[in-house]
Amino acid sequence: MSINFYKKYYGLFLLIIDLIIFYLSLLLVVAFRFQNNISEQIVFDHLIAFTPLIALSMFLYFINNLYDYGFKLKGSDFVAFFGRIQLFIFLIGIVYFYIMPIGLTPKTNLILFWILASLLIYFNHTFVSYKSPLEKINVLFLKDTKLHSEIQKTVNDNDFFGIKIFIYPETSDLEYLKDFIIQNNIQTVVLDDKKVSNDKLYSLLFDNINFQTFEVFYESIFRKIPVEVIEHDWFLEKINPNKYSLSVFAKRLFDVFLSLLFLIITFPLWIIVILLIKLTSKGPIFYLSKRCGKNNKDIVLYKFRTMQENARQDGPAWTLPGDKRITLIGQFLRRFYIDEWPQFINILKGDISFVGPRPEEKELANVFKENINFYNIRHLVTPGLTGWAQINQKNTHSINEAQEKLKYDLFYIKNYSIWLDLYIIIKTLKVPFV
């Protein structure tokens, strides 16, 4: 089985097993509870009643990355994470069965079903994540730099990549390259420069050796762009701001419709939030943040104020965990991202989109431009409320982290599609739940 095939269908395989577990658990509980009184109608009623809860469960598993190949949480961290999701779904199940008029109000059945299904699904995910049917693909780097060594350590220390990286010794004569490849059963050679002449590379094709550029290899493994090694010609070849004009038009229609819908639905809650802010701290209701938008134009983002009055009188600064400037209500608003709600007005205005590189404060953006190569490229597109970087990386607190964020932003710009936007929006929904 190839690594690419396994990665592609890993999530689908887990999903199908989970689906079987859910319905098998339900049938076992129904059989146990009703025993001699069981009938087709009882089984049918339970299948119909429980299916929406099962569908919701699998959706939450998906947006919380449980079907992602290489999901990183293990041991007690995974138990706590999975437990929070299951508890949330169980509480939803109680509300669903005892408030909605669906004809069934199971008590013991719901508890037994949820305990059995939770245990089996936990063991399913734990077993599959630890037991990969793959033999690792051996990959050879022809260059040895700090970046290459870091990637080698990261990949070789994590079995879920399904790859083992070798680095060709700098001191070795290139005449021994083929012997090195045979000795270590290398299947893929990653190219960085013209270190090996074309005739040597060409001859290796007859030995079934695959070749990839470093940029392609890095992007396929980490789903981001290695800004440390790309040059200006990469952008000329890969980035075309006008490539998806029809998709951009459809995206704008989607932005307008969804932002209007959200503002209408949440309007009553805005009144409550505004009252809580005014009653618990001095200062304005909204915080106006000057940001860098598309084509470096200044935009002003609207947010509910979550900090004390004049918290940023000395200028912009990264918000660190436990920041004492954040009010008590502000902590709650930030925890559930309610402070971002006013930005739906920005989406309606066209300042930002639902998905795109997250706009930085103007002063910080200027610092990043001076210290990070190609940082300004992210301003080619409309910034977003959420983005590829937001679902793959935590908040930025340093220039190094801002560079990592740029790698994800460039991946998004290069690979933009409506389907990628939809995937990012769905994945962003995990925030309130865990």
C-alpha positions as a Markdown table, in Angstrom:
| # | Residue | x | y | z |
|---|---|---|---|---|
| 1 | Met | 0.0 | 0.0 | 0.0 |
| 2 | Ser | 1.5 | 3.4 | -1.0 |
| 3 | Ile | 1.9 | 6.2 | 1.5 |
| 4 | Asn | -0.1 | 8.6 | -0.7 |
| 5 | Phe | -3.0 | 6.1 | -1.0 |
| 6 | Tyr | -3.1 | 5.5 | 2.7 |
| 7 | Lys | -3.0 | 9.2 | 3.6 |
| 8 | Lys | -5.7 | 10.0 | 1.1 |
| 9 | Tyr | -8.2 | 7.4 | 2.4 |
| 10 | Tyr | -7.1 | 7.2 | 6.1 |
| 11 | Gly | -9.9 | 9.5 | 7.2 |
| 12 | Leu | -12.5 | 7.7 | 5.1 |
| 13 | Phe | -11.4 | 4.4 | 6.6 |
| 14 | Leu | -11.7 | 5.7 | 10.2 |
| 15 | Leu | -15.1 | 7.3 | 9.4 |
| 16 | Ile | -16.6 | 4.1 | 8.1 |
| 17 | Ile | -15.4 | 2.1 | 11.1 |
| 18 | Asp | -16.8 | 4.8 | 13.4 |
| 19 | Leu | -20.1 | 4.6 | 11.6 |
| 20 | Ile | -20.2 | 0.9 | 12.0 |
| 21 | Ile | -19.4 | 1.2 | 15.7 |
| 22 | Phe | -22.2 | 3.7 | 16.3 |
| 23 | Tyr | -24.9 | 1.6 | 14.7 |
| 24 | Leu | -23.6 | -1.6 | 16.1 |
| 25 | Ser | -23.5 | -0.1 | 19.6 |
| 26 | Leu | -27.1 | 1.1 | 19.2 |
| 27 | Leu | -28.3 | -2.3 | 18.0 |
| 28 | Leu | -26.5 | -4.1 | 20.9 |
| 29 | Val | -28.1 | -1.7 | 23.5 |
| 30 | Val | -31.6 | -2.1 | 21.9 |
| 31 | Ala | -31.2 | -5.9 | 21.9 |
| 32 | Phe | -30.0 | -5.9 | 25.5 |
| 33 | Arg | -32.7 | -3.5 | 26.8 |
| 34 | Phe | -35.7 | -5.0 | 25.0 |
| 35 | Gln | -34.6 | -8.6 | 24.7 |
| 36 | Asn | -37.7 | -10.8 | 24.1 |
| 37 | Asn | -39.9 | -7.7 | 23.4 |
| 38 | Ile | -37.8 | -6.4 | 20.6 |
| 39 | Ser | -39.4 | -5.8 | 17.2 |
| 40 | Glu | -38.6 | -4.3 | 13.8 |
| 41 | Gln | -40.5 | -1.2 | 14.7 |
| 42 | Ile | -38.5 | -0.6 | 17.9 |
| 43 | Val | -35.2 | -1.1 | 16.0 |
| 44 | Phe | -36.4 | 1.2 | 13.2 |
| 45 | Asp | -37.6 | 3.9 | 15.6 |
| 46 | His | -34.2 | 3.9 | 17.4 |
| 47 | Leu | -32.2 | 4.0 | 14.2 |
| 48 | Ile | -34.2 | 7.0 | 12.9 |
| 49 | Ala | -34.1 | 8.9 | 16.3 |
| 50 | Phe | -30.4 | 8.3 | 16.9 |
| 51 | Thr | -29.1 | 9.0 | 13.3 |
| 52 | Pro | -29.1 | 12.9 | 13.6 |
| 53 | Leu | -27.0 | 12.6 | 16.9 |
| 54 | Ile | -24.6 | 10.1 | 15.1 |
| 55 | Ala | -24.3 | 12.5 | 12.2 |
| 56 | Leu | -23.5 | 15.4 | 14.5 |
| 57 | Ser | -20.9 | 13.3 | 16.3 |
| 58 | Met | -19.1 | 12.5 | 13.1 |
| 59 | Phe | -19.2 | 16.1 | 11.9 |
| 60 | Leu | -17.6 | 17.2 | 15.2 |
| 61 | Tyr | -15.0 | 14.5 | 14.9 |
| 62 | Phe | -14.2 | 15.8 | 11.4 |
| 63 | Ile | -13.9 | 19.5 | 12.3 |
| 64 | Asn | -11.8 | 18.6 | 15.4 |
| 65 | Asn | -9.3 | 16.8 | 13.1 |
| 66 | Leu | -10.0 | 13.2 | 14.4 |
| 67 | Tyr | -10.1 | 12.0 | 10.7 |
| 68 | Asp | -6.9 | 13.8 | 9.8 |
| 69 | Tyr | -3.9 | 11.7 | 9.0 |
| 70 | Gly | -1.1 | 12.5 | 11.5 |
| 71 | Phe | -3.4 | 13.8 | 14.2 |
| 72 | Lys | -0.9 | 14.6 | 17.0 |
| 73 | Leu | -2.6 | 14.1 | 20.3 |
| 74 | Lys | -1.7 | 10.9 | 22.1 |
| 75 | Gly | -2.2 | 9.3 | 25.6 |
| 76 | Ser | -3.8 | 11.4 | 28.3 |
| 77 | Asp | -4.0 | 14.5 | 26.0 |
| 78 | Phe | -6.1 | 12.6 | 23.6 |
| 79 | Val | -8.3 | 11.1 | 26.4 |
| 80 | Ala | -9.0 | 14.7 | 27.7 |
| 81 | Phe | -9.6 | 16.0 | 24.2 |
| 82 | Phe | -11.9 | 13.2 | 23.1 |
| 83 | Gly | -13.7 | 13.3 | 26.5 |
| 84 | Arg | -14.6 | 16.9 | 26.0 |
| 85 | Ile | -16.0 | 16.3 | 22.6 |
| 86 | Gln | -18.0 | 13.3 | 23.8 |
| 87 | Leu | -19.4 | 15.2 | 26.8 |
| 88 | Phe | -20.5 | 18.0 | 24.6 |
| 89 | Ile | -22.3 | 15.6 | 22.2 |
| 90 | Phe | -23.9 | 13.8 | 25.2 |
| 91 | Leu | -25.3 | 17.1 | 26.5 |
| 92 | Ile | -26.6 | 17.9 | 23.0 |
| 93 | Gly | -28.2 | 14.4 | 23.0 |
| 94 | Ile | -30.0 | 15.1 | 26.2 |
| 95 | Val | -31.4 | 18.4 | 24.8 |
| 96 | Tyr | -32.2 | 16.7 | 21.5 |
| 97 | Phe | -34.2 | 13.8 | 23.0 |
| 98 | Tyr | -36.0 | 15.6 | 25.8 |
| 99 | Ile | -36.9 | 18.9 | 24.1 |
| 100 | Met | -37.4 | 18.0 | 20.5 |
| 101 | Pro | -40.7 | 16.2 | 19.7 |
| 102 | Ile | -39.1 | 13.1 | 18.1 |
| 103 | Gly | -41.2 | 10.4 | 19.8 |
| 104 | Leu | -38.4 | 8.8 | 21.9 |
| 105 | Thr | -37.1 | 9.9 | 25.3 |
| 106 | Pro | -34.4 | 7.3 | 26.1 |
| 107 | Lys | -32.7 | 7.6 | 29.4 |
| 108 | Thr | -30.8 | 4.4 | 30.2 |
| 109 | Asn | -30.6 | 3.6 | 26.5 |
| 110 | Leu | -28.9 | 6.9 | 25.7 |
| 111 | Ile | -26.3 | 6.5 | 28.5 |
| 112 | Leu | -25.5 | 2.8 | 27.6 |
| 113 | Phe | -25.2 | 3.6 | 23.9 |
| 114 | Trp | -23.0 | 6.6 | 24.5 |
| 115 | Ile | -20.6 | 4.8 | 26.9 |
| 116 | Leu | -20.3 | 1.7 | 24.6 |
| 117 | Ala | -19.8 | 3.8 | 21.4 |
| 118 | Ser | -17.4 | 6.2 | 23.1 |
| 119 | Leu | -15.2 | 3.3 | 24.4 |
| 120 | Leu | -15.1 | 1.5 | 21.0 |
| 121 | Ile | -14.4 | 4.6 | 19.0 |
| 122 | Tyr | -11.6 | 5.6 | 21.4 |
| 123 | Phe | -10.0 | 2.2 | 21.0 |
| 124 | Asn | -10.5 | 2.4 | 17.2 |
| 125 | His | -8.7 | 5.7 | 16.8 |
| 126 | Thr | -6.0 | 4.8 | 19.3 |
| 127 | Phe | -5.3 | 1.5 | 17.5 |
| 128 | Val | -5.3 | 2.9 | 14.0 |
| 129 | Ser | -3.1 | 5.9 | 14.9 |
| 130 | Tyr | -0.5 | 3.6 | 16.4 |
| 131 | Lys | -0.6 | 0.7 | 13.9 |
| 132 | Ser | 0.3 | 1.9 | 10.5 |
| 133 | Pro | 0.3 | -0.8 | 7.7 |
| 134 | Leu | 2.9 | 1.2 | 5.8 |
| 135 | Glu | 6.5 | 0.6 | 5.3 |
| 136 | Lys | 8.3 | 3.9 | 5.4 |
| 137 | Ile | 9.4 | 5.6 | 2.2 |
| 138 | Asn | 13.1 | 6.3 | 2.3 |
| 139 | Val | 13.9 | 9.9 | 1.0 |
| 140 | Leu | 17.3 | 11.4 | 0.3 |
| 141 | Phe | 18.3 | 15.0 | 0.7 |
| 142 | Leu | 21.3 | 16.0 | -1.3 |
| 143 | Lys | 21.9 | 19.1 | 0.8 |
| 144 | Asp | 22.7 | 19.4 | 4.5 |
| 145 | Thr | 21.6 | 22.7 | 6.1 |
| 146 | Lys | 20.1 | 23.6 | 9.4 |
| 147 | Leu | 16.6 | 23.6 | 7.8 |
| 148 | His | 17.2 | 20.1 | 6.2 |
| 149 | Ser | 18.4 | 18.7 | 9.5 |
| 150 | Glu | 15.4 | 20.1 | 11.4 |
| 151 | Ile | 13.0 | 18.5 | 8.8 |
| 152 | Gln | 14.9 | 15.2 | 9.1 |
| 153 | Lys | 14.5 | 15.2 | 12.9 |
| 154 | Thr | 10.8 | 16.2 | 12.7 |
| 155 | Val | 9.9 | 13.6 | 10.1 |
| 156 | Asn | 12.0 | 10.7 | 11.4 |
| 157 | Asp | 10.7 | 11.2 | 15.0 |
| 158 | Asn | 7.0 | 11.0 | 13.9 |
| 159 | Asp | 5.8 | 7.7 | 12.4 |
| 160 | Phe | 2.6 | 9.3 | 11.0 |
| 161 | Phe | 4.7 | 10.9 | 8.1 |
| 162 | Gly | 5.5 | 7.4 | 6.8 |
| 163 | Ile | 8.9 | 8.7 | 5.7 |
| 164 | Lys | 12.5 | 8.2 | 6.7 |
| 165 | Ile | 14.9 | 10.9 | 5.6 |
| 166 | Phe | 18.6 | 10.4 | 4.8 |
| 167 | Ile | 21.0 | 13.2 | 4.1 |
| 168 | Tyr | 23.8 | 12.6 | 1.7 |
| 169 | Pro | 27.1 | 13.3 | 3.4 |
| 170 | Glu | 28.7 | 16.5 | 2.3 |
| 171 | Thr | 32.2 | 14.9 | 2.4 |
| 172 | Ser | 31.2 | 12.0 | 0.2 |
| 173 | Asp | 32.2 | 11.9 | -3.5 |
| 174 | Leu | 29.2 | 12.2 | -5.8 |
| 175 | Glu | 30.4 | 9.1 | -7.6 |
| 176 | Tyr | 29.1 | 7.1 | -4.7 |
| 177 | Leu | 25.6 | 8.5 | -4.9 |
| 178 | Lys | 24.1 | 5.5 | -6.7 |
| 179 | Asp | 25.8 | 3.1 | -4.2 |
| 180 | Phe | 24.4 | 5.2 | -1.3 |
| 181 | Ile | 20.9 | 5.0 | -2.8 |
| 182 | Ile | 21.0 | 1.3 | -3.3 |
| 183 | Gln | 22.5 | 0.6 | 0.2 |
| 184 | Asn | 19.7 | 2.6 | 1.9 |
| 185 | Asn | 16.9 | 1.6 | -0.4 |
| 186 | Ile | 16.2 | 5.2 | -1.3 |
| 187 | Gln | 12.9 | 5.6 | -3.3 |
| 188 | Thr | 12.8 | 9.4 | -3.7 |
| 189 | Val | 15.6 | 12.0 | -4.1 |
| 190 | Val | 14.8 | 15.6 | -3.2 |
| 191 | Leu | 16.6 | 18.2 | -5.3 |
| 192 | Asp | 17.9 | 21.5 | -4.1 |
| 193 | Asp | 20.4 | 22.7 | -6.6 |
| 194 | Lys | 22.6 | 21.6 | -9.5 |
| 195 | Lys | 24.9 | 19.7 | -7.2 |
| 196 | Val | 24.4 | 16.5 | -9.2 |
| 197 | Ser | 24.9 | 16.7 | -12.9 |
| 198 | Asn | 21.9 | 15.9 | -15.2 |
| 199 | Asp | 23.4 | 12.8 | -16.6 |
| 200 | Lys | 23.7 | 11.2 | -13.1 |
| 201 | Leu | 20.1 | 12.1 | -12.3 |
| 202 | Tyr | 18.9 | 10.8 | -15.6 |
| 203 | Ser | 20.6 | 7.4 | -15.1 |
| 204 | Leu | 18.8 | 7.0 | -11.8 |
| 205 | Leu | 15.5 | 7.0 | -13.5 |
| 206 | Phe | 16.3 | 3.5 | -14.7 |
| 207 | Asp | 16.5 | 2.4 | -11.1 |
| 208 | Asn | 12.9 | 3.5 | -10.4 |
| 209 | Ile | 14.0 | 6.6 | -8.4 |
| 210 | Asn | 11.5 | 9.4 | -8.0 |
| 211 | Phe | 12.6 | 13.1 | -8.0 |
| 212 | Gln | 11.0 | 16.1 | -6.3 |
| 213 | Thr | 12.2 | 19.6 | -5.7 |
| 214 | Phe | 12.6 | 20.6 | -2.1 |
| 215 | Glu | 9.7 | 23.1 | -2.4 |
| 216 | Val | 7.3 | 20.4 | -3.6 |
| 217 | Phe | 8.4 | 17.9 | -1.0 |
| 218 | Tyr | 8.1 | 20.4 | 1.8 |
| 219 | Glu | 4.7 | 21.6 | 0.7 |
| 220 | Ser | 3.3 | 18.1 | 0.3 |
| 221 | Ile | 4.5 | 17.0 | 3.8 |
| 222 | Phe | 3.8 | 20.2 | 5.9 |
| 223 | Arg | 1.1 | 21.9 | 3.7 |
| 224 | Lys | 2.9 | 25.2 | 3.8 |
| 225 | Ile | 5.6 | 26.9 | 1.7 |
| 226 | Pro | 9.3 | 27.0 | 2.7 |
| 227 | Val | 10.0 | 30.8 | 2.5 |
| 228 | Glu | 13.6 | 30.1 | 3.6 |
| 229 | Val | 14.5 | 28.6 | 0.3 |
| 230 | Ile | 12.2 | 30.0 | -2.4 |
| 231 | Glu | 13.3 | 32.9 | -4.7 |
| 232 | His | 11.5 | 35.6 | -6.6 |
| 233 | Asp | 11.0 | 33.3 | -9.7 |
| 234 | Trp | 8.9 | 30.9 | -7.5 |
| 235 | Phe | 6.3 | 33.7 | -7.1 |
| 236 | Leu | 6.3 | 34.6 | -10.7 |
| 237 | Glu | 5.6 | 31.0 | -11.6 |
| 238 | Lys | 3.2 | 30.0 | -8.8 |
| 239 | Ile | 1.2 | 33.1 | -7.9 |
| 240 | Asn | -1.3 | 34.7 | -10.3 |
| 241 | Pro | -3.6 | 37.2 | -8.6 |
| 242 | Asn | -6.1 | 37.1 | -11.5 |
| 243 | Lys | -6.2 | 33.3 | -11.9 |
| 244 | Tyr | -9.6 | 32.8 | -10.2 |
| 245 | Ser | -11.6 | 35.9 | -11.1 |
| 246 | Leu | -14.9 | 33.8 | -11.3 |
| 247 | Ser | -14.2 | 32.1 | -8.0 |
| 248 | Val | -13.5 | 35.5 | -6.4 |
| 249 | Phe | -16.8 | 36.8 | -7.6 |
| 250 | Ala | -18.7 | 33.8 | -6.2 |
| 251 | Lys | -16.7 | 34.2 | -3.0 |
| 252 | Arg | -17.9 | 37.8 | -2.6 |
| 253 | Leu | -21.5 | 36.8 | -3.1 |
| 254 | Phe | -21.1 | 34.2 | -0.4 |
| 255 | Asp | -19.5 | 36.7 | 1.9 |
| 256 | Val | -22.4 | 39.2 | 1.5 |
| 257 | Phe | -25.1 | 36.6 | 2.0 |
| 258 | Leu | -23.6 | 34.8 | 5.0 |
| 259 | Ser | -22.6 | 38.0 | 6.8 |
| 260 | Leu | -26.1 | 39.5 | 6.4 |
| 261 | Leu | -27.6 | 36.2 | 7.7 |
| 262 | Phe | -25.3 | 36.1 | 10.6 |
| 263 | Leu | -25.9 | 39.7 | 11.6 |
| 264 | Ile | -29.6 | 39.3 | 11.5 |
| 265 | Ile | -29.6 | 36.0 | 13.5 |
| 266 | Thr | -27.2 | 37.3 | 16.2 |
| 267 | Phe | -28.6 | 40.8 | 16.6 |
| 268 | Pro | -30.5 | 40.1 | 19.9 |
| 269 | Leu | -27.2 | 38.6 | 21.4 |
| 270 | Trp | -25.4 | 41.8 | 20.5 |
| 271 | Ile | -27.6 | 43.8 | 22.9 |
| 272 | Ile | -26.6 | 41.4 | 25.7 |
| 273 | Val | -22.9 | 41.6 | 24.9 |
| 274 | Ile | -23.0 | 45.4 | 24.7 |
| 275 | Leu | -24.7 | 45.7 | 28.1 |
| 276 | Leu | -22.1 | 43.3 | 29.7 |
| 277 | Ile | -19.2 | 45.3 | 28.3 |
| 278 | Lys | -20.7 | 48.7 | 29.5 |
| 279 | Leu | -21.7 | 47.4 | 33.0 |
| 280 | Thr | -18.3 | 45.7 | 33.8 |
| 281 | Ser | -15.7 | 48.1 | 32.6 |
| 282 | Lys | -15.1 | 51.7 | 31.5 |
| 283 | Gly | -14.5 | 52.6 | 27.9 |
| 284 | Pro | -16.1 | 52.2 | 24.4 |
| 285 | Ile | -18.1 | 49.2 | 23.3 |
| 286 | Phe | -16.0 | 48.6 | 20.2 |
| 287 | Tyr | -12.3 | 48.4 | 19.6 |
| 288 | Leu | -11.2 | 49.9 | 16.3 |
| 289 | Ser | -8.1 | 48.3 | 15.0 |
| 290 | Lys | -6.1 | 49.7 | 12.0 |
| 291 | Arg | -5.0 | 46.8 | 9.8 |
| 292 | Cys | -3.2 | 46.3 | 6.5 |
| 293 | Gly | -5.6 | 45.1 | 3.9 |
| 294 | Lys | -5.5 | 44.0 | 0.2 |
| 295 | Asn | -2.8 | 45.9 | -1.8 |
| 296 | Asn | -1.5 | 47.4 | 1.4 |
| 297 | Lys | -4.6 | 49.6 | 1.8 |
| 298 | Asp | -5.5 | 50.6 | 5.4 |
| 299 | Ile | -8.7 | 49.1 | 6.8 |
| 300 | Val | -10.3 | 49.4 | 10.2 |
| 301 | Leu | -11.5 | 46.2 | 11.8 |
| 302 | Tyr | -14.4 | 46.3 | 14.4 |
| 303 | Lys | -14.2 | 44.2 | 17.5 |
| 304 | Phe | -16.0 | 44.1 | 20.8 |
| 305 | Arg | -13.6 | 45.7 | 23.4 |
| 306 | Thr | -12.1 | 42.9 | 25.6 |
| 307 | Met | -9.4 | 45.0 | 27.3 |
| 308 | Gln | -9.3 | 47.7 | 29.9 |
| 309 | Glu | -9.7 | 51.3 | 28.6 |
| 310 | Asn | -6.4 | 52.7 | 27.1 |
| 311 | Ala | -4.8 | 49.2 | 27.2 |
| 312 | Arg | -3.0 | 50.0 | 24.0 |
| 313 | Gln | -2.0 | 53.6 | 24.7 |
| 314 | Asp | 1.6 | 52.7 | 24.2 |
| 315 | Gly | 1.0 | 51.1 | 20.8 |
| 316 | Pro | 0.2 | 47.6 | 19.5 |
| 317 | Ala | 1.6 | 44.6 | 21.4 |
| 318 | Trp | 1.1 | 40.9 | 21.2 |
| 319 | Thr | -1.5 | 39.6 | 23.5 |
| 320 | Leu | 0.1 | 36.9 | 25.7 |
| 321 | Pro | -1.6 | 34.1 | 27.7 |
| 322 | Gly | -2.8 | 35.5 | 31.0 |
| 323 | Asp | -2.6 | 39.1 | 29.8 |
| 324 | Lys | -3.9 | 41.3 | 32.7 |
| 325 | Arg | -5.2 | 43.9 | 30.4 |
| 326 | Ile | -8.1 | 41.6 | 29.4 |
| 327 | Thr | -11.3 | 42.1 | 31.3 |
| 328 | Leu | -13.3 | 39.3 | 32.9 |
| 329 | Ile | -16.0 | 39.6 | 30.3 |
| 330 | Gly | -13.3 | 40.0 | 27.7 |
| 331 | Gln | -11.9 | 36.6 | 28.6 |
| 332 | Phe | -15.3 | 35.0 | 27.9 |
| 333 | Leu | -15.7 | 36.9 | 24.6 |
| 334 | Arg | -12.3 | 35.8 | 23.5 |
| 335 | Arg | -12.7 | 32.2 | 24.6 |
| 336 | Phe | -15.7 | 31.8 | 22.3 |
| 337 | Tyr | -14.5 | 34.3 | 19.6 |
| 338 | Ile | -17.6 | 36.5 | 20.2 |
| 339 | Asp | -15.3 | 39.6 | 20.2 |
| 340 | Glu | -14.8 | 38.9 | 16.5 |
| 341 | Trp | -18.5 | 39.2 | 15.6 |
| 342 | Pro | -18.4 | 42.9 | 14.6 |
| 343 | Gln | -16.0 | 41.9 | 11.8 |
| 344 | Phe | -19.0 | 40.5 | 10.0 |
| 345 | Ile | -19.7 | 44.2 | 9.2 |
| 346 | Asn | -16.2 | 44.4 | 7.7 |
| 347 | Ile | -17.1 | 41.4 | 5.6 |
| 348 | Leu | -20.3 | 43.0 | 4.4 |
| 349 | Lys | -18.3 | 46.2 | 3.5 |
| 350 | Gly | -15.7 | 44.2 | 1.6 |
| 351 | Asp | -12.7 | 45.1 | 3.9 |
| 352 | Ile | -12.2 | 41.4 | 4.6 |
| 353 | Ser | -13.6 | 38.0 | 3.4 |
| 354 | Phe | -14.6 | 35.0 | 5.5 |
| 355 | Val | -11.4 | 33.2 | 4.5 |
| 356 | Gly | -8.0 | 34.7 | 3.7 |
| 357 | Pro | -4.7 | 35.7 | 5.4 |
| 358 | Arg | -5.5 | 37.3 | 8.7 |
| 359 | Pro | -4.8 | 41.1 | 8.6 |
| 360 | Glu | -2.2 | 42.3 | 11.0 |
| 361 | Glu | -2.1 | 45.6 | 12.7 |
| 362 | Lys | -0.5 | 48.2 | 10.5 |
| 363 | Glu | 2.5 | 48.8 | 12.8 |
| 364 | Leu | 3.2 | 45.0 | 13.2 |
| 365 | Ala | 2.8 | 44.4 | 9.5 |
| 366 | Asn | 5.5 | 47.0 | 8.8 |
| 367 | Val | 7.8 | 45.3 | 11.2 |
| 368 | Phe | 7.2 | 41.9 | 9.6 |
| 369 | Lys | 7.8 | 43.4 | 6.1 |
| 370 | Glu | 11.3 | 44.6 | 7.3 |
| 371 | Asn | 12.2 | 41.3 | 8.9 |
| 372 | Ile | 10.5 | 38.5 | 6.9 |
| 373 | Asn | 11.3 | 37.9 | 3.2 |
| 374 | Phe | 8.3 | 38.1 | 0.8 |
| 375 | Tyr | 5.9 | 39.0 | 3.7 |
| 376 | Asn | 4.1 | 41.6 | 1.5 |
| 377 | Ile | 2.9 | 38.9 | -0.9 |
| 378 | Arg | 0.1 | 38.0 | 1.5 |
| 379 | His | -1.4 | 41.4 | 0.8 |
| 380 | Leu | -2.1 | 40.4 | -2.8 |
| 381 | Val | -5.4 | 38.9 | -1.7 |
| 382 | Thr | -8.3 | 40.1 | 0.5 |
| 383 | Pro | -7.6 | 39.3 | 4.1 |
| 384 | Gly | -10.0 | 37.0 | 6.1 |
| 385 | Leu | -11.8 | 36.5 | 9.3 |
| 386 | Thr | -10.2 | 33.0 | 9.4 |
| 387 | Gly | -7.6 | 31.3 | 7.2 |
| 388 | Trp | -5.3 | 28.4 | 6.6 |
| 389 | Ala | -2.8 | 29.7 | 9.1 |
| 390 | Gln | -5.5 | 30.0 | 11.8 |
| 391 | Ile | -6.6 | 26.4 | 11.6 |
| 392 | Asn | -3.0 | 25.1 | 11.5 |
| 393 | Gln | -1.1 | 27.4 | 13.9 |
| 394 | Lys | -1.8 | 29.2 | 17.2 |
| 395 | Asn | -1.8 | 33.0 | 17.6 |
| 396 | Thr | 1.4 | 34.8 | 16.6 |
| 397 | His | 3.6 | 36.1 | 19.5 |
| 398 | Ser | 7.0 | 36.6 | 17.7 |
| 399 | Ile | 8.6 | 37.3 | 14.4 |
| 400 | Asn | 9.5 | 33.6 | 14.0 |
| 401 | Glu | 5.9 | 32.6 | 14.5 |
| 402 | Ala | 4.8 | 35.3 | 12.0 |
| 403 | Gln | 7.2 | 33.7 | 9.5 |
| 404 | Glu | 5.6 | 30.3 | 10.1 |
| 405 | Lys | 2.2 | 31.9 | 9.6 |
| 406 | Leu | 3.4 | 33.4 | 6.3 |
| 407 | Lys | 4.2 | 29.9 | 5.1 |
| 408 | Tyr | 0.6 | 28.8 | 5.6 |
| 409 | Asp | -0.7 | 32.0 | 4.0 |
| 410 | Leu | 1.4 | 31.4 | 0.9 |
| 411 | Phe | 0.1 | 27.8 | 0.7 |
| 412 | Tyr | -3.4 | 29.2 | 0.7 |
| 413 | Ile | -2.7 | 31.9 | -1.9 |
| 414 | Lys | -1.0 | 29.3 | -4.2 |
| 415 | Asn | -3.7 | 26.6 | -3.8 |
| 416 | Tyr | -6.8 | 28.9 | -3.5 |
| 417 | Ser | -10.2 | 27.3 | -4.4 |
| 418 | Ile | -13.8 | 27.5 | -3.2 |
| 419 | Trp | -13.4 | 24.0 | -1.8 |
| 420 | Leu | -10.4 | 25.0 | 0.3 |
| 421 | Asp | -12.4 | 28.0 | 1.6 |
| 422 | Leu | -15.2 | 25.7 | 2.6 |
| 423 | Tyr | -12.8 | 23.3 | 4.3 |
| 424 | Ile | -11.3 | 26.1 | 6.3 |
| 425 | Ile | -14.7 | 27.5 | 7.4 |
| 426 | Ile | -15.8 | 24.0 | 8.6 |
| 427 | Lys | -12.5 | 23.4 | 10.4 |
| 428 | Thr | -12.9 | 26.9 | 12.1 |
| 429 | Leu | -16.1 | 25.7 | 13.7 |
| 430 | Lys | -14.2 | 23.6 | 16.1 |
| 431 | Val | -13.2 | 26.6 | 18.2 |
| 432 | Pro | -16.3 | 26.9 | 20.4 |
| 433 | Phe | -16.5 | 23.2 | 21.2 |
| 434 | Val | -13.1 | 22.2 | 22.7 |
